[in-house]
């Protein structure tokens, strides 16, 4: 697994997310980790927009899973927020593996997966405050050739 680090301004978040979103393929899982207000949802929205979503993507905090399918997007994507998950055993009911068959997963609060994560998951850690953010990416082999933020 390779690691990359990128500093960016909040105003660049859409461009950063769009670059990652354009590289998404069916079967991908993108973990978006960081404190409250770090910009996880902002990056996820930019990824969805890069895949064709025209409207505003609602935060999946209360729904937990917000699915998107063609023609709304060009690749089925499930935007997931695990913030309200208290125990990893609750994840079985969400059927997350099913979304990977022909689509991709964007998962906020992936720490709640416990040991239930995927070894090929792209892990994005967002930190910083104010106008500055730092994106640290743990890029698995499946992503290395297509990682867009070198």
N, C-alpha and C positions, 0 to 999 in steps of 0.2 A: 504494500500500500504506500502510495506517495502522498506527501503533504504539500500544500501550497498555501500561501498567505497573501492576502490582498487588502490593502487599505482603500477605503472609498468614502466619499461624502454621501450624506443621505440623498442628495439630489441625483446621485449616480446609481442608486439602488435599482431602479427600473432597468437600466442598461445591463447591470450585473446579472439580475434575475433573468432578463431576456436571453442573454448569452447562454446561461445554463439551460433554460427552458427549450431553446432551439436544439440543444444537443440531446434532449430526452428521447428515449426509445421505449418500446413496450418491454415490460419486465423490470424497468428501473425503479429504484426506491431512493428518494432523496430525503435525508434526515435534516431538519432545520432546528438547530439547538441554540439556545441563548436565553438570557433573562427576559422578563416581561418588558415589552417595549423595545427590544433589541432590533426588530425589523424582520422577524420570521415571516409574518403574514405579508409584508410588503414584497419580499423576495418571491414568495409563492404566487402572489397576484401577478407579478411581472412574468413569471414562468408561464402562467396560464394565458396571459395576454399574448406572449410569444407563440403560443399554440393556437391562437385564433379567438380567444374569448373577447368579445366586444364590450360586454357590460362589466360592471363592478362585481368582483367575486366576494361574496359575503364571508366573514370569518366563520370557520366551522366550529367555533368554541362550544356552542350549545348543541348543534346537530352531531358533532364529533366527526362524521364523515359527510363531505360534500362532493358528490360525484359529478363529473362533466363528461359528456359524450358527444361524438359527432352528430350533427354538423356544428354544434356550439364550439367545439375544439377539433383539431385534426387528429388527436390521439386521445383515447379515453384516459382520464386522469382523475384520481381520487385525492382530494385535499383533506387531510386528516389532522385534527387537533386533539392530542391525548391529554391535555391539561387536566381534564376532569376525571380521568381514569385513575382509580385508587389502587388497583391491583392488576398485575399483568394477566391474571386469569380471565378478566373481563374482555380481553382482546379477542378471544376465540369467537365470540358472538359477532364481531365486526367483519369477519371473513376477509381479512386484508389480503391473504394470498390469492384469493379469487380475482382481485383487481389487477394482479400482475400478469395474468394470462395474456391479455391483449392491451394492457394499459400500463400506466405508471402511478406511483404513489408519491405524494408530497406530505411528509409527516412532521408536524410541529410537536415539540415536547417528546422526542424519540426516546428520551431516558426512561419514559414510562413503559417502554417495551420490555424492560428487564432483560432477560436472556433471550427474548423472542425476536431479536433483530435478525437481519439478513447479512451474511458475510460480504455480499457484493453491494451493500448499501453505500451510497455517496453521503458522507457525513459533513455537513456544513455547520460550523460553530460561528455564531455572530456575537461580537462583543463591541464595547465602546459605548459612548454616550454623546449627547449633544449632536453636533453635525457630523462627527467622525465615527466610522465603523471599521471593524477589522473582520474580515472573513477568513477563517482558517478551514481549509478543505482537506479531508482525508479521502483521497481518491483511490478507489479500488482498481485492480487491473482492467476490469470491464470498461472503465471510464478513462483510463490513462491516455489513449490515443485521441480521444475526442474532447478532453478537458479544454474548455474554451478560454480560460482566464490565466494564461501563462505569463 
